[in-house]
Amino acid sequence: MKCPATYPLKIQAIRSKHQQPRFYVYFPLPLAAAIGLAAGDNVQWELLDRGELHLVRVNPSKPLAKRQRHQS
């Protein structure tokens, strides 16, 4: 079984006067490229439990690369 690629990151907080803190998660470029994520894509979080979130793309775009057939 292949080991999945991991991209550790830290959650960033933006604190402005008279506003609640906002938290941001940034996507590493290799990960965004691998799934075809683009600026302006609509996504939502799916909470599975306290230790696991899934990012769900609301309207995923079609893949740019075509799947290659392996000849046997």
C-alpha positions, 0 to 999 in steps of 0.5 A, spaced: 500 500 500 502 506 498 503 511 503 499 518 502 502 524 501 502 529 507 502 536 507 503 539 514 500 546 516 498 551 521 491 554 522 492 561 521 488 566 525 486 574 523 484 578 529 481 585 527 479 590 532 472 589 534 471 583 530 471 575 532 478 572 530 477 568 523 481 562 522 484 560 515 487 554 512 491 555 506 492 549 501 499 547 498 500 548 491 502 541 489 495 539 493 491 544 489 494 542 483 493 535 484 486 535 485 485 541 480 483 546 485 482 553 483 481 560 486 473 561 486 471 554 487 466 553 492 467 548 497 464 546 504 467 542 510 464 536 512 465 534 520 466 527 521 468 527 528 473 532 532 479 529 529 477 529 522 474 534 517 473 533 509 473 538 504 467 537 499 467 541 493 460 543 491 461 543 483 468 540 482 471 542 475 472 536 470 479 534 470 484 537 465 488 531 464 485 525 460 486 518 464 491 514 460 490 507 458 495 502 460 496 496 455 497 489 457 
